[in-house]
Amino acid sequence: MFERILRELLATTPGAIGAIVLDREGESVQFWTDRIFDIGPDGLRAVGAYQGIYLADLKRICDRVGAGALERFAIDFDNSRVLTSELRDGYYVVLIMEPSANEGVAWHRLAAAHQRLLGEL
């Protein structure tokens, strides 16, 4: 179920490298990449787990300063851009893409995948 959604996300998002759904412990539920030599399964799991740490920290900061609920965030690196979106019950989805990829298109595609993933949880 999740794999099909992640495959479609990557197929419809230009510049996408990989995507992963994780639980509240940062454990991989499902991932997909067709660019195995760029990142590989272990790389996807590591990036995803760290995104969970950042998500938890950012949520605490938002609560502390009264900024409201955190829904999503992006981090740019030299060789990639990482988009993270919280699902529910501690689950979240991470999309890793090339740094030159269109972030607006990626968020749009990720939002559609987000809704489909929620329907599967």
C-alpha positions as CSV (number, residue, x, y, z in Angstrom):
1,M,0.0,0.0,0.0
2,F,2.6,2.6,1.0
3,E,5.1,1.4,-1.6
4,R,2.7,2.2,-4.4
5,I,2.1,5.7,-3.1
6,L,5.8,6.3,-2.7
7,R,6.6,5.0,-6.2
8,E,4.0,7.3,-7.7
9,L,5.4,10.2,-5.7
10,L,8.9,9.7,-7.1
11,A,7.6,9.1,-10.6
12,T,5.6,12.3,-10.7
13,T,8.1,14.6,-8.9
14,P,11.0,15.7,-11.2
15,G,14.3,15.5,-9.3
16,A,13.0,13.1,-6.6
17,I,15.7,10.8,-5.3
18,G,13.8,8.8,-2.6
19,A,10.9,8.8,-0.2
20,I,10.3,7.1,3.1
21,V,7.5,6.7,5.6
22,L,8.6,6.4,9.2
23,D,7.0,5.8,12.6
24,R,7.4,7.9,15.8
25,E,10.6,6.0,16.7
26,G,12.2,6.9,13.4
27,E,11.9,3.3,12.1
28,S,11.3,2.8,8.4
29,V,7.8,1.6,7.6
30,Q,8.3,1.7,3.8
31,F,10.7,3.4,1.4
32,W,11.3,3.7,-2.3
33,T,14.1,4.8,-4.4
34,D,14.9,3.9,-8.0
35,R,18.3,5.7,-7.6
36,I,19.9,3.1,-5.4
37,F,23.4,4.3,-6.2
38,D,22.6,7.9,-5.1
39,I,21.4,7.1,-1.6
40,G,20.5,3.4,-1.0
41,P,18.3,1.9,1.6
42,D,20.6,2.7,4.5
43,G,21.0,6.3,3.4
44,L,17.2,6.7,3.2
45,R,16.7,5.2,6.6
46,A,19.4,7.5,8.2
47,V,18.0,10.7,6.6
48,G,14.5,9.7,7.6
49,A,15.4,9.0,11.2
50,Y,17.2,12.3,11.6
51,Q,14.2,14.1,10.1
52,G,12.2,12.6,12.9
53,I,14.6,14.1,15.5
54,Y,14.3,17.5,13.8
55,L,10.5,17.2,13.6
56,A,10.3,16.5,17.4
57,D,12.6,19.4,18.2
58,L,10.8,21.8,15.9
59,K,7.4,20.8,17.4
60,R,8.7,21.5,20.9
61,I,10.0,24.9,19.8
62,C,6.7,25.8,18.1
63,D,4.8,24.8,21.3
64,R,7.2,26.8,23.5
65,V,6.9,30.0,21.4
66,G,3.2,29.6,20.6
67,A,3.7,29.3,16.8
68,G,1.0,26.7,16.3
69,A,1.2,23.2,15.0
70,L,4.1,22.3,12.8
71,E,2.9,20.7,9.6
72,R,6.0,20.4,7.4
73,F,9.5,21.7,6.9
74,A,12.4,21.6,4.4
75,I,16.1,21.5,4.8
76,D,18.6,22.3,2.0
77,F,22.0,20.7,1.7
78,D,24.7,21.0,-0.9
79,N,23.6,17.9,-2.7
80,S,20.0,17.5,-1.8
81,R,16.8,19.1,-0.4
82,V,14.8,17.2,2.1
83,L,11.0,17.8,2.6
84,T,9.3,16.4,5.7
85,S,5.6,16.3,6.4
86,E,3.9,14.9,9.6
87,L,1.1,12.4,9.0
88,R,-0.6,11.4,12.3
89,D,0.0,9.2,15.3
90,G,3.7,10.0,15.1
91,Y,4.1,8.9,11.5
92,Y,5.8,11.1,8.9
93,V,6.9,11.1,5.3
94,V,10.2,12.3,3.9
95,L,11.0,13.2,0.3
96,I,14.6,13.6,-0.7
97,M,15.3,15.4,-4.0
98,E,18.0,17.1,-6.0
99,P,18.8,20.6,-4.8
100,S,17.8,22.1,-8.2
101,A,14.4,20.4,-8.2
102,N,11.3,22.7,-8.1
103,E,10.3,22.8,-4.4
104,G,6.8,24.1,-5.2
105,V,6.1,21.1,-7.4
106,A,7.6,18.8,-4.9
107,W,5.3,20.1,-2.1
108,H,2.3,19.8,-4.3
109,R,3.1,16.2,-5.1
110,L,4.0,15.5,-1.5
111,A,0.6,16.9,-0.4
112,A,-1.2,14.5,-2.6
113,A,0.8,11.6,-1.4
114,H,0.3,12.8,2.2
115,Q,-3.5,12.5,1.8
116,R,-3.3,9.1,0.3
117,L,-0.9,7.9,3.0
118,L,-3.3,9.2,5.7
119,G,-6.0,7.1,4.1
120,E,-3.8,4.0,4.5
121,L,-2.9,4.6,8.2
